[in-house]
């Protein structure tokens, strides 16, 4: 059975040879034409919508890139200002040392993260060394009320006991201050540069080297949950992994790291948490 077709006859006025023209198309041709037309309209609408969407996204991306570039520029400027500040502080400290005058303490606006070297046995204690040190921040020195480690008996459990050196306390233990710049996880002893620093208990050196904040730093693990840290030294006498005895000289005090005057920063750490060293002074 032949498929139905649609015949179209067109009469042309004025033509004598073929006044009537006849065309035959499949029956589905009109439906196909309508479908194609609708498809083209939908395609145009979708294309326009996609164009508008991606054009808006490209403008937003350009804005984000501009903000990122601005933020990077501000960060570079801040880093340059920080470096300039550190140079000025170091220059002031050196000039004051040459003139033999004291330097007023500065509120640190920079807190550098502790970076552990490959020789460090454990980095937990370095993470606990936060805050900043400034010698002589009080109106007057605080009494240590302690006994030098070599002049008091050792603790039977090898806990730290006694003073690592004799000096006035210039800054006390204050780990819970609201202002982060005022927090302090140890005790600062104001002493002359070159004073011997003594180990307050037997142990093994866990870290001995340069620290961003505490300068030449040495940390001793006493093997019973206790560790002690001694910062801002001018010379370290023991290396990582070496065994030290209570009362032995392990360092020489100095003014290294972020510091405004010669002093020793001393910390006592128990089970990973800093504790008040004054409870271990042996007095």
Secondary structure by P-SEA (a helix, b strand, c coil): cccbbbbbbbbbcccccccbbbbbbccaaaaaaaaaaaaaaaaaaaaaaaaaaaaaaaaaaaaaaaaaaaaaaaaaaaaaaaaaaaaaaaaaaaaaaaaccccccccccccccccccccccccccccccbbbbbcccccbbbbccccccccccccccccccccccccccccccccccccccccccbbbbbcccccbbbbccccccccccccccccbbbbbbccccbbbbbccccccccccccccccccccbbbccccccccbbbbbbbbcccccccccccccc
